[in-house]
Structures are given as C-alpha cells and as structure tokens.
Amino acid sequence: MALDDSRPIWIQLAENFGQKIICGEWEPGVKIPSVRELALEQGVNPNTIQRALNKLDDDGLTVPSRAQGRFVTDDESVIQRRREEAATALTDRHIAAVQGLGLNLDGAANLLKQRWISSN
C-alpha cells in the first residue's frame, strides 16, 4: 500500500483495512491478522497498526477479544452501512469532477452507463 505523506499513516491504514472489510477480503466473523503481522506486512510500527485497529473497533467494523485476537464484525448491517457510505463519498467526488468538466446529468449518466457496460 502506498502511503500519502500529507495524511497520518494510521488513518490511511484504518481506511485500507476498512476497505478490506467492506469489499469482503476480510469476511464477517473472521479473525484478522495480529498487530505484529500487520506491522511487518505494512512496514510500520505496531503502535501505528494498533491505532488504526482501534479506529476500526470504534467504527464497529472489528471486535476485539482479549484471549483470541480481533475479529471482523459479524453484523452485516454495519458493513453494509459502511459500504454505502464509501459508495456515496466516491459518487459525490465523481459528480463534482464531472460537473467541473461541464457535463450535465444526462451526459454523465450516459457515460457512466457506457463505462459500466464495457467494464463487465
């Protein structure tokens, strides 16, 4: 994962790990890698990983267990809500960019439909 120097690393990692959950790479109820494993994988300090994982706990995406580690929530409604929030944020950025290019709603919708079809 390429990190952006302008934003705190732990926030970027939390976003990346959250993406793994909402996209299904880390499935509901499954134990996620340990802090040490993730720190080695990401090449960062374990404290940075811990901070990112605490954010996921606060967001309800993961559930810590003292004896067993940390698990992806099995509450599908939490994951679905986060998926919709992420899709909304992407859509809002897309709308702003397309409006900046001068396209109207019909033009943008047609372009999106064409690209959607060609991507499948």
Number of C-alpha atoms within 10 A of each C-alpha: 9 6 12 9 8 6 9 11 17 21 16 17 22 20 16 13 19 26 16 13 22 21 13 11 11 19 17 18 15 13 18 18 14 14 20 15 13 17 17 13 11 15 11 15 14 17 13 18 25 18 17 23 25 18 19 21 17 11 14 15 24 26 20 17 10 7 6 8 13 20 20 22 23 15 13 13 10 14 24 13 12 19 17 12 12 15 12 12 12 11 12 12 12 13 16 10 12 15 13 10 9 10 14 12 12 9 12 16 12 11 12 12 12 11 11 10 8 8 7 5
